[in-house]
Amino acid sequence: MAVIGGKLNLSVPLKLKTARDSYATTLMRGGISKDDIGSMLGHSNSIVTEHYLASLDIEKTHQINAGLF
């Protein structure tokens, strides 16, 4: 992962969790179904995927935190 992150000249270290989060978020934003995302991530059932994707709503987090400024 470090080699890939270096080739991409990323500003933060690339870790497996970061890569999986980015992958899932990109698929979700592209309208891919949660079942298909779960399948691609190797999740055993949709409950795992639901829990995983629930923590990825960064846009909602930014909206909430915008109220602080």
Contact map, one row per residue, 1 for C-alpha under 8 A:
111110000000011100000000000000000000000000000000000000000000000000000
111111000000111000000000000000000000000000000000000000000000000000000
111111100000000000000000000000000000000000000000000000000000000000000
111111110000010000000000000000000000000000000000000000000000000000000
111111111100110000000000000000000000000000000000000000000000000000000
011111111100000000000000000000000000000000000000000000000000000000000
001111111100000000000000000000000000000000000000000000000000000000000
000111111100000000000000000000000000000000000000000000000000000000000
000011111110000000000000000000000000000000000000000000000000000000000
000011111111110000000000000000000000000000000000000000000000000000000
000000001111100000000000000000000000000000000000000000000000000000000
000000000111110000000000000000000000000000000000000000000000000000000
010010000111111000000000000000000000000000000000000000000000000000000
110110000101111101100000000000000000000000000000000000000000000000000
110000000000111111100000000000000000000000000000000000000000000000000
100000000000011111110000000000000000000000000000000000000000000000000
000000000000001111111000000000000000000000000000000000000000000000000
000000000000011111111100000000000000000000000000000000000000000000000
000000000000011111111110000000000000000000000000000000000000000000000
000000000000000111111111000000000000000010000000000000000000000000000
000000000000000011111111100000000000000000000000000000010000000000000
000000000000000001111111110000000000000000000000000000000000000000000
000000000000000000111111111000000000000000000000000000000000000000000
000000000000000000011111111100000000100010000000000010000000000000000
000000000000000000001111111110000000000000000000000010010000000000000
000000000000000000000111111111000000000000000000000000000000000000000
000000000000000000000011111111110000100000000000000000000000000000000
000000000000000000000001111111111100100000000000000000000000000000000
000000000000000000000000111111110000000000000000000000000000000000000
000000000000000000000000011111110000000000000000000000000000000000000
000000000000000000000000001111111000000000000000000000000000000000000
000000000000000000000000001111111101100000000000000000000000000000000
000000000000000000000000000100111111100000000000000000000000000000000
000000000000000000000000000100011111110000000100110000000000000000000
000000000000000000000000000000001111111000000100100000000000000000000
000000000000000000000000000000011111111100000000000000000000000000000
000000000000000000000001001100011111111110000000100000000000000000000
000000000000000000000000000000000111111111111101100000000000000000000
000000000000000000000000000000000011111111110000000000000000000000000
000000000000000000000000000000000001111111100000000000000000000000000
000000000000000000010001000000000000111111100000000000000000000000000
000000000000000000000000000000000000011111110000000000000000000000000
000000000000000000000000000000000000011111111101100000000000000000000
000000000000000000000000000000000000011001111101000000000000000000000
000000000000000000000000000000000000010000111111100000000000000000000
000000000000000000000000000000000110010000111111110000000000000000000
000000000000000000000000000000000000000000001111111000000000000000000
000000000000000000000000000000000000010000111111111100000000000000000
000000000000000000000000000000000110110000101111111110000000000000000
000000000000000000000000000000000100000000000111111111000000000000000
000000000000000000000000000000000000000000000011111111100000000000000
000000000000000000000000000000000000000000000001111111110000000000000
000000000000000000000001100000000000000000000000111111111000000000000
000000000000000000000000000000000000000000000000011111111000000000000
000000000000000000000000000000000000000000000000001111111100000000000
000000000000000000001000100000000000000000000000000111111100000000000
000000000000000000000000000000000000000000000000000011111111100000000
000000000000000000000000000000000000000000000000000000111111110000000
000000000000000000000000000000000000000000000000000000001111111000000
000000000000000000000000000000000000000000000000000000001111111100000
000000000000000000000000000000000000000000000000000000001111111110000
000000000000000000000000000000000000000000000000000000000111111111000
000000000000000000000000000000000000000000000000000000000011111111100
000000000000000000000000000000000000000000000000000000000001111111110
000000000000000000000000000000000000000000000000000000000000111111111
000000000000000000000000000000000000000000000000000000000000011111111
000000000000000000000000000000000000000000000000000000000000001111111
000000000000000000000000000000000000000000000000000000000000000111111
000000000000000000000000000000000000000000000000000000000000000011111
